[in-house]
């Protein structure tokens, strides 16, 4: 199960809506081993595409060095789908290389970036996709 604060949830949704019609992408980092998402890090979709996302390699290297310096790891890797449901594509599954992370997808397909949306979380380990419950809380206990 993914437990996430309302503030982080809202930031992911807002980023997804703001980048529509292109896919948005980013990371929420947290202390190593905690499984608790804390620091929202929106990234630039280097592909600038409505059907594909790609982290800029230089930005990604900088992010991983920063997380290492802060004793953090990616707790959530998120991106949006602008034309399809919030479910990992074959490409998404092939790029999933953080087995401890929650892969969050936000679909803005039915909303033109402004209306209803889907927010779903998945575990992706060795190509196996498992949907997880999402629990939104005001603050962590």
N, C-alpha and C positions, 0 to 999 in steps of 0.2 A: 504494500500500500504506500502511496505517496501522500505524505502530510506536508502541506504547503500553506504559508500564511496568505491571507487575503491580499495583502500588499504585493507579494511576489506574483500571485495568480493574476492580479490586475495588470501588473507591469508586462507580463508575458502576453496577455490578451491585447493590451494597448499597442505593444510593439508589432504584433501580428496585424492588427488593423491599420496601423500607420504605414506599414510597408506594402499593404495590399495595393495593386494587384500582384506585386512580386512576393515571393516567399520571404518571410523573416526568419532569422535564426539567432541562436545565442546559447548561453550557458548560465546556470545558476550554481555557483560554487558553495562549498561548505567545508567545515573542518574534516580532515582525513579521518575516515572510519566512523563518522557520526551519522551519515545518511541524512543530515539535516540541511536542506537548502537555505542559504542565507544571503549570498551576494549575487545580485542580478547583474549580468554582463551581456548586454545586447551586442551582437556582432553584425558586421556588414556582410550581406550576401554577395560575395564576389562574382557570382554568376549573374546577378541582377535579372533573375528569371521568374516568371510566374509558375514554372513547373519543376524547378530544380533549385537546390541551395548548395552553396559551397562556401566553407570558411576560407578566408584569405590565409594562405600558408604563413606569411610573416606575422599576421595578427594572431594566428593560432599558436605559433611558437612563443610569441610574447606573452600570451595568456597563460600557457603552461608553465613558463618560467615564473611568472607572477604568482600563480597558484602554488608552485613549489616553494617559493620564498615565504608564502603565508601559511604553509602547512594545510593547503586546501586541495580538494579534488572536485571534478565535475560531478555534482549530485544530480543535476538535470541537464540534459541536452535537449533543446527545444527547436522546433521550426513550425512553420505554417504550411498548410495546403490551401491553395487559393481556388482550386477547381474540383477537388475531390474530398472525400470524407477524411476525417482525422484517423488514418490508419497507415502504418508504415508501408511504403512501397518497397519493391525489390531493391531499388537503389538505397533507400534508407536502411534497410536491413544489412546490406553489404557494407555500409559505412559505419555501422554500429560497432565501435571498438572499445567501449567502456562498459564492461559487463556489470559493474556496480551501479551504473547510472540509471536514472529513470528517463526514458525517451518520451517527451511530451510533444504531442501534435495538436495544433489548433487549426481547425478548418474555418476559413472565412468564405467558403464556396457559395453559400446561400445568402450572403450578406453584403456583398460588394464592400466589405470591410467595415460596415457600420451596424448591421443588424445581428440576428442570432448567430451563434457559432458553436462549434464542438470543441471541448477541451478534454483530451484523453491522455492517459499515461500508459507506457508499456515497458516491460523488461524485454531486452533483446540480448540473448546469450547464445553464441554459436549458431546464429541464424534462426533460433526459436523465439517467436514473438508471443508474449503473454500479457494480456491487458491487466492493469492494476486499478484498484479503487483509488479515487482521488478524494482526500479529506482536506477541506479548506478550513483553516482555523484563524482566529484573530491574532493569536500569538502562540508561540511554542511554550509548553509547560516547563 
